[in-house]
């Protein structure tokens, strides 16, 4: 069985909202930094950014 969708990275403003998930977690200081890091990571990893609307983005490989 092959995984079709999986989280490749998490970019968050609040360290207390994520942890122990197995995917790399990147912490940003500002919303602008978060947007920039998520965009760059999604390009490098060929993933899609999804905003969880709680200060956290997940980058998913489809």
C-alpha positions in Angstrom: 0.0 0.0 0.0 1.3 3.4 -0.9 0.4 6.7 0.8 -1.2 9.1 -1.5 -1.4 12.1 0.8 0.8 13.0 3.8 2.1 15.9 5.8 5.6 16.8 4.9 6.1 19.9 7.1 4.3 22.2 9.6 4.9 25.9 9.9 3.4 27.5 13.0 3.4 30.7 15.0 2.5 29.0 18.3 4.7 26.1 19.5 2.0 25.0 21.9 -0.4 24.1 19.1 1.7 21.3 17.5 4.1 18.6 18.5 4.9 14.9 18.4 3.5 14.4 14.9 6.5 13.0 13.1 6.7 15.8 10.5 9.3 18.6 10.7 8.0 21.6 12.5 9.2 25.1 11.6 8.5 28.0 14.0 7.9 31.5 12.7 8.0 34.8 14.6 5.6 36.7 12.4 2.8 36.0 9.9 5.0 37.3 7.1 7.9 34.9 8.0 5.4 32.1 8.3 4.0 32.8 4.8 7.5 33.0 3.3 8.8 29.8 4.9 5.6 27.8 4.0 5.8 29.0 0.4 9.5 28.1 0.0 9.0 24.7 1.7 6.0 23.9 -0.5 8.0 24.7 -3.6 11.0 22.6 -2.5 8.9 19.6 -1.4 6.4 19.9 -4.2 3.5 20.1 -1.7 0.5 22.3 -1.1 0.1 24.7 1.8 -3.1 24.4 3.8 -4.0 27.0 6.4 -5.6 25.5 9.5 -6.6 29.1 10.5 -5.2 28.8 14.0 -1.7 30.1 13.3 -0.6 26.9 11.7 0.1 25.8 8.1 0.5 22.2 7.1 2.3 21.3 3.8 0.8 18.2 2.3 2.1 16.1 -0.5 -0.8 15.0 -2.8 
